[in-house]
Amino acid sequence: MTEPEAFAQLKRDLTVVVSAEALFTLTDLCGLGPDDAVASAVRTARTLTGAALR
């Protein structure tokens, strides 16, 4: 995969993590409070970004 393709894929992956639907799922279905839901999304985004940069 070329660098531009990898970057485009990372952007799509991160879109899933930072979407409103993801936060609704974390709060409504997983029972997290707003701050914990955001922290979880941030942690997941960091993990995806770190994996993409390896």
Gaussian input, Z-matrix of N, CA and C with variables (Angstrom, degrees):
# hf/3-21g

backbone

0 1
 N
 C     1     B1
 C     2     B2     1     A1
 N     3     B3     2     A2     1     D1
 C     4     B4     3     A3     2     D2
 C     5     B5     4     A4     3     D3
 N     6     B6     5     A5     4     D4
 C     7     B7     6     A6     5     D5
 C     8     B8     7     A7     6     D6
 N     9     B9     8     A8     7     D7
 C    10    B10     9     A9     8     D8
 C    11    B11    10    A10     9     D9
 N    12    B12    11    A11    10    D10
 C    13    B13    12    A12    11    D11
 C    14    B14    13    A13    12    D12
 N    15    B15    14    A14    13    D13
 C    16    B16    15    A15    14    D14
 C    17    B17    16    A16    15    D15
 N    18    B18    17    A17    16    D16
 C    19    B19    18    A18    17    D17
 C    20    B20    19    A19    18    D18
 N    21    B21    20    A20    19    D19
 C    22    B22    21    A21    20    D20
 C    23    B23    22    A22    21    D21
 N    24    B24    23    A23    22    D22
 C    25    B25    24    A24    23    D23
 C    26    B26    25    A25    24    D24
 N    27    B27    26    A26    25    D25
 C    28    B28    27    A27    26    D26
 C    29    B29    28    A28    27    D27
 N    30    B30    29    A29    28    D28
 C    31    B31    30    A30    29    D29
 C    32    B32    31    A31    30    D30
 N    33    B33    32    A32    31    D31
 C    34    B34    33    A33    32    D32
 C    35    B35    34    A34    33    D33
 N    36    B36    35    A35    34    D34
 C    37    B37    36    A36    35    D35
 C    38    B38    37    A37    36    D36
 N    39    B39    38    A38    37    D37
 C    40    B40    39    A39    38    D38
 C    41    B41    40    A40    39    D39
 N    42    B42    41    A41    40    D40
 C    43    B43    42    A42    41    D41
 C    44    B44    43    A43    42    D42
 N    45    B45    44    A44    43    D43
 C    46    B46    45    A45    44    D44
 C    47    B47    46    A46    45    D45
 N    48    B48    47    A47    46    D46
 C    49    B49    48    A48    47    D47
 C    50    B50    49    A49    48    D48
 N    51    B51    50    A50    49    D49
 C    52    B52    51    A51    50    D50
 C    53    B53    52    A52    51    D51
 N    54    B54    53    A53    52    D52
 C    55    B55    54    A54    53    D53
 C    56    B56    55    A55    54    D54
 N    57    B57    56    A56    55    D55
 C    58    B58    57    A57    56    D56
 C    59    B59    58    A58    57    D57
 N    60    B60    59    A59    58    D58
 C    61    B61    60    A60    59    D59
 C    62    B62    61    A61    60    D60
 N    63    B63    62    A62    61    D61
 C    64    B64    63    A63    62    D62
 C    65    B65    64    A64    63    D63
 N    66    B66    65    A65    64    D64
 C    67    B67    66    A66    65    D65
 C    68    B68    67    A67    66    D66
 N    69    B69    68    A68    67    D67
 C    70    B70    69    A69    68    D68
 C    71    B71    70    A70    69    D69
 N    72    B72    71    A71    70    D70
 C    73    B73    72    A72    71    D71
 C    74    B74    73    A73    72    D72
 N    75    B75    74    A74    73    D73
 C    76    B76    75    A75    74    D74
 C    77    B77    76    A76    75    D75
 N    78    B78    77    A77    76    D76
 C    79    B79    78    A78    77    D77
 C    80    B80    79    A79    78    D78
 N    81    B81    80    A80    79    D79
 C    82    B82    81    A81    80    D80
 C    83    B83    82    A82    81    D81
 N    84    B84    83    A83    82    D82
 C    85    B85    84    A84    83    D83
 C    86    B86    85    A85    84    D84
 N    87    B87    86    A86    85    D85
 C    88    B88    87    A87    86    D86
 C    89    B89    88    A88    87    D87
 N    90    B90    89    A89    88    D88
 C    91    B91    90    A90    89    D89
 C    92    B92    91    A91    90    D90
 N    93    B93    92    A92    91    D91
 C    94    B94    93    A93    92    D92
 C    95    B95    94    A94    93    D93
 N    96    B96    95    A95    94    D94
 C    97    B97    96    A96    95    D95
 C    98    B98    97    A97    96    D96
 N    99    B99    98    A98    97    D97
 C   100   B100    99    A99    98    D98
 C   101   B101   100   A100    99    D99
 N   102   B102   101   A101   100   D100
 C   103   B103   102   A102   101   D101
 C   104   B104   103   A103   102   D102
 N   105   B105   104   A104   103   D103
 C   106   B106   105   A105   104   D104
 C   107   B107   106   A106   105   D105
 N   108   B108   107   A107   106   D106
 C   109   B109   108   A108   107   D107
 C   110   B110   109   A109   108   D108
 N   111   B111   110   A110   109   D109
 C   112   B112   111   A111   110   D110
 C   113   B113   112   A112   111   D111
 N   114   B114   113   A113   112   D112
 C   115   B115   114   A114   113   D113
 C   116   B116   115   A115   114   D114
 N   117   B117   116   A116   115   D115
 C   118   B118   117   A117   116   D116
 C   119   B119   118   A118   117   D117
 N   120   B120   119   A119   118   D118
 C   121   B121   120   A120   119   D119
 C   122   B122   121   A121   120   D120
 N   123   B123   122   A122   121   D121
 C   124   B124   123   A123   122   D122
 C   125   B125   124   A124   123   D123
 N   126   B126   125   A125   124   D124
 C   127   B127   126   A126   125   D125
 C   128   B128   127   A127   126   D126
 N   129   B129   128   A128   127   D127
 C   130   B130   129   A129   128   D128
 C   131   B131   130   A130   129   D129
 N   132   B132   131   A131   130   D130
 C   133   B133   132   A132   131   D131
 C   134   B134   133   A133   132   D132
 N   135   B135   134   A134   133   D133
 C   136   B136   135   A135   134   D134
 C   137   B137   136   A136   135   D135
 N   138   B138   137   A137   136   D136
 C   139   B139   138   A138   137   D137
 C   140   B140   139   A139   138   D138
 N   141   B141   140   A140   139   D139
 C   142   B142   141   A141   140   D140
 C   143   B143   142   A142   141   D141
 N   144   B144   143   A143   142   D142
 C   145   B145   144   A144   143   D143
 C   146   B146   145   A145   144   D144
 N   147   B147   146   A146   145   D145
 C   148   B148   147   A147   146   D146
 C   149   B149   148   A148   147   D147
 N   150   B150   149   A149   148   D148
 C   151   B151   150   A150   149   D149
 C   152   B152   151   A151   150   D150
 N   153   B153   152   A152   151   D151
 C   154   B154   153   A153   152   D152
 C   155   B155   154   A154   153   D153
 N   156   B156   155   A155   154   D154
 C   157   B157   156   A156   155   D155
 C   158   B158   157   A157   156   D156
 N   159   B159   158   A158   157   D157
 C   160   B160   159   A159   158   D158
 C   161   B161   160   A160   159   D159

   B1=1.4554
   B2=1.5366
   B3=1.3154
   B4=1.4640
   B5=1.5165
   B6=1.3222
   B7=1.4701
   B8=1.5282
   B9=1.3417
   B10=1.4733
   B11=1.5347
   B12=1.3415
   B13=1.4639
   B14=1.5285
   B15=1.3264
   B16=1.4623
   B17=1.5268
   B18=1.3285
   B19=1.4581
   B20=1.5258
   B21=1.3208
   B22=1.4664
   B23=1.5296
   B24=1.3373
   B25=1.4628
   B26=1.5197
   B27=1.3338
   B28=1.4594
   B29=1.5214
   B30=1.3192
   B31=1.4677
   B32=1.5214
   B33=1.3287
   B34=1.4725
   B35=1.5294
   B36=1.3273
   B37=1.4664
   B38=1.5241
   B39=1.3152
   B40=1.4610
   B41=1.5268
   B42=1.3139
   B43=1.4636
   B44=1.5244
   B45=1.3167
   B46=1.4630
   B47=1.5204
   B48=1.3281
   B49=1.4651
   B50=1.5196
   B51=1.3140
   B52=1.4642
   B53=1.5294
   B54=1.3220
   B55=1.4600
   B56=1.5265
   B57=1.3050
   B58=1.4671
   B59=1.5274
   B60=1.3205
   B61=1.4597
   B62=1.5248
   B63=1.3315
   B64=1.4668
   B65=1.5241
   B66=1.3160
   B67=1.4657
   B68=1.5260
   B69=1.3338
   B70=1.4588
   B71=1.5261
   B72=1.3147
   B73=1.4636
   B74=1.5189
   B75=1.3169
   B76=1.4618
   B77=1.5273
   B78=1.3263
   B79=1.4680
   B80=1.5220
   B81=1.3178
   B82=1.4644
   B83=1.5252
   B84=1.3214
   B85=1.4631
   B86=1.5217
   B87=1.3323
   B88=1.4688
   B89=1.5208
   B90=1.3254
   B91=1.4515
   B92=1.5258
   B93=1.3215
   B94=1.4610
   B95=1.5201
   B96=1.3120
   B97=1.4527
   B98=1.5159
   B99=1.3276
   B100=1.4654
   B101=1.5317
   B102=1.3196
   B103=1.4691
   B104=1.5254
   B105=1.3225
   B106=1.4587
   B107=1.5238
   B108=1.3265
   B109=1.4645
   B110=1.5284
   B111=1.3111
   B112=1.4695
   B113=1.5240
   B114=1.3235
   B115=1.4694
   B116=1.5250
   B117=1.3053
   B118=1.4616
   B119=1.5253
   B120=1.3228
   B121=1.4621
   B122=1.5310
   B123=1.3152
   B124=1.4704
   B125=1.5232
   B126=1.3174
   B127=1.4663
   B128=1.5335
   B129=1.3228
   B130=1.4592
   B131=1.5258
   B132=1.3260
   B133=1.4639
   B134=1.5234
   B135=1.3212
   B136=1.4749
   B137=1.5244
   B138=1.3184
   B139=1.4614
   B140=1.5235
   B141=1.3310
   B142=1.4673
   B143=1.5259
   B144=1.3211
   B145=1.4600
   B146=1.5236
   B147=1.3317
   B148=1.4659
   B149=1.5175
   B150=1.3157
   B151=1.4613
   B152=1.5254
   B153=1.3145
   B154=1.4700
   B155=1.5203
   B156=1.3158
   B157=1.4644
   B158=1.5161
   B159=1.3211
   B160=1.4788
   B161=1.4921
   A1=107.18
   A2=115.34
   A3=119.08
   A4=110.39
   A5=115.40
   A6=119.55
   A7=112.13
   A8=119.61
   A9=118.46
   A10=112.70
   A11=116.89
   A12=119.57
   A13=110.82
   A14=116.21
   A15=120.43
   A16=110.88
   A17=116.46
   A18=120.42
   A19=110.88
   A20=116.54
   A21=120.72
   A22=110.16
   A23=117.14
   A24=120.18
   A25=110.68
   A26=117.53
   A27=120.58
   A28=110.79
   A29=117.40
   A30=120.43
   A31=110.78
   A32=117.54
   A33=120.32
   A34=110.50
   A35=116.43
   A36=120.14
   A37=111.07
   A38=116.56
   A39=120.49
   A40=112.03
   A41=117.20
   A42=120.67
   A43=110.77
   A44=116.32
   A45=120.73
   A46=110.39
   A47=116.44
   A48=121.30
   A49=111.86
   A50=117.99
   A51=120.44
   A52=113.15
   A53=117.07
   A54=119.50
   A55=110.84
   A56=114.63
   A57=120.14
   A58=110.25
   A59=116.54
   A60=120.37
   A61=111.50
   A62=116.80
   A63=120.25
   A64=110.13
   A65=116.71
   A66=119.40
   A67=111.62
   A68=116.99
   A69=119.93
   A70=110.29
   A71=117.01
   A72=120.95
   A73=111.05
   A74=116.51
   A75=120.05
   A76=112.04
   A77=116.69
   A78=118.72
   A79=111.63
   A80=117.76
   A81=121.07
   A82=113.30
   A83=117.12
   A84=119.85
   A85=113.23
   A86=116.30
   A87=119.80
   A88=112.54
   A89=116.67
   A90=120.74
   A91=115.64
   A92=117.98
   A93=120.39
   A94=110.84
   A95=115.82
   A96=120.25
   A97=109.15
   A98=117.95
   A99=120.62
   A100=113.82
   A101=117.41
   A102=119.72
   A103=111.66
   A104=116.90
   A105=120.20
   A106=111.44
   A107=117.35
   A108=120.71
   A109=110.34
   A110=116.58
   A111=120.05
   A112=109.96
   A113=117.21
   A114=120.57
   A115=110.92
   A116=117.16
   A117=121.13
   A118=111.14
   A119=117.17
   A120=121.14
   A121=110.95
   A122=116.44
   A123=120.70
   A124=110.26
   A125=116.94
   A126=121.35
   A127=110.42
   A128=116.47
   A129=120.59
   A130=111.19
   A131=117.29
   A132=121.27
   A133=110.41
   A134=117.26
   A135=120.52
   A136=111.09
   A137=116.41
   A138=120.09
   A139=111.46
   A140=116.23
   A141=120.32
   A142=112.20
   A143=115.79
   A144=120.09
   A145=110.32
   A146=116.60
   A147=119.73
   A148=111.56
   A149=117.62
   A150=121.22
   A151=110.75
   A152=117.16
   A153=120.63
   A154=111.62
   A155=117.48
   A156=120.76
   A157=113.37
   A158=117.44
   A159=119.78
   A160=111.52
   D1=135.33
   D2=179.22
   D3=-77.16
   D4=163.81
   D5=-179.45
   D6=-59.08
   D7=-46.02
   D8=178.07
   D9=-61.48
   D10=-37.78
   D11=178.32
   D12=-66.81
   D13=-40.68
   D14=179.40
   D15=-64.76
   D16=-40.42
   D17=178.45
   D18=-65.34
   D19=-41.59
   D20=178.35
   D21=-62.58
   D22=-41.07
   D23=178.70
   D24=-65.70
   D25=-41.57
   D26=177.88
   D27=-59.82
   D28=-41.91
   D29=177.83
   D30=-60.62
   D31=-41.49
   D32=178.40
   D33=-65.90
   D34=-42.06
   D35=178.97
   D36=-61.10
   D37=-44.55
   D38=-178.81
   D39=-68.79
   D40=-28.44
   D41=177.12
   D42=-60.46
   D43=-38.73
   D44=178.26
   D45=-64.42
   D46=-39.85
   D47=-176.02
   D48=-71.48
   D49=-39.66
   D50=-172.73
   D51=-99.52
   D52=12.43
   D53=179.38
   D54=-73.77
   D55=157.94
   D56=175.88
   D57=-60.50
   D58=-37.27
   D59=-179.96
   D60=-61.81
   D61=-38.12
   D62=178.30
   D63=-63.21
   D64=-43.05
   D65=179.55
   D66=-68.16
   D67=-37.06
   D68=176.27
   D69=-63.02
   D70=-41.51
   D71=178.56
   D72=-62.50
   D73=-44.30
   D74=-179.55
   D75=-64.60
   D76=-36.72
   D77=-179.46
   D78=-82.69
   D79=-48.38
   D80=-174.36
   D81=-77.18
   D82=-49.55
   D83=-174.64
   D84=-87.57
   D85=-32.74
   D86=-178.60
   D87=-96.09
   D88=-10.64
   D89=175.70
   D90=74.99
   D91=19.03
   D92=178.57
   D93=-80.51
   D94=150.28
   D95=171.23
   D96=-75.34
   D97=166.30
   D98=-177.16
   D99=-55.17
   D100=-45.20
   D101=-178.93
   D102=-64.99
   D103=-41.21
   D104=178.66
   D105=-68.34
   D106=-35.03
   D107=177.86
   D108=-64.89
   D109=-44.02
   D110=178.08
   D111=-64.24
   D112=-43.32
   D113=179.11
   D114=-60.89
   D115=-39.38
   D116=177.98
   D117=-65.06
   D118=-43.16
   D119=178.21
   D120=-63.34
   D121=-41.11
   D122=178.10
   D123=-63.27
   D124=-44.49
   D125=179.69
   D126=-60.56
   D127=-43.24
   D128=179.27
   D129=-66.27
   D130=-41.65
   D131=178.17
   D132=-61.66
   D133=-42.23
   D134=177.98
   D135=-63.42
   D136=-40.89
   D137=179.26
   D138=-63.00
   D139=-46.78
   D140=178.06
   D141=-61.42
   D142=-43.52
   D143=-179.16
   D144=-65.41
   D145=-44.14
   D146=178.50
   D147=-60.59
   D148=-43.02
   D149=179.61
   D150=-65.13
   D151=-38.31
   D152=-179.11
   D153=-68.76
   D154=-28.26
   D155=-177.39
   D156=-86.60
   D157=-7.29
   D158=179.11
   D159=-77.53

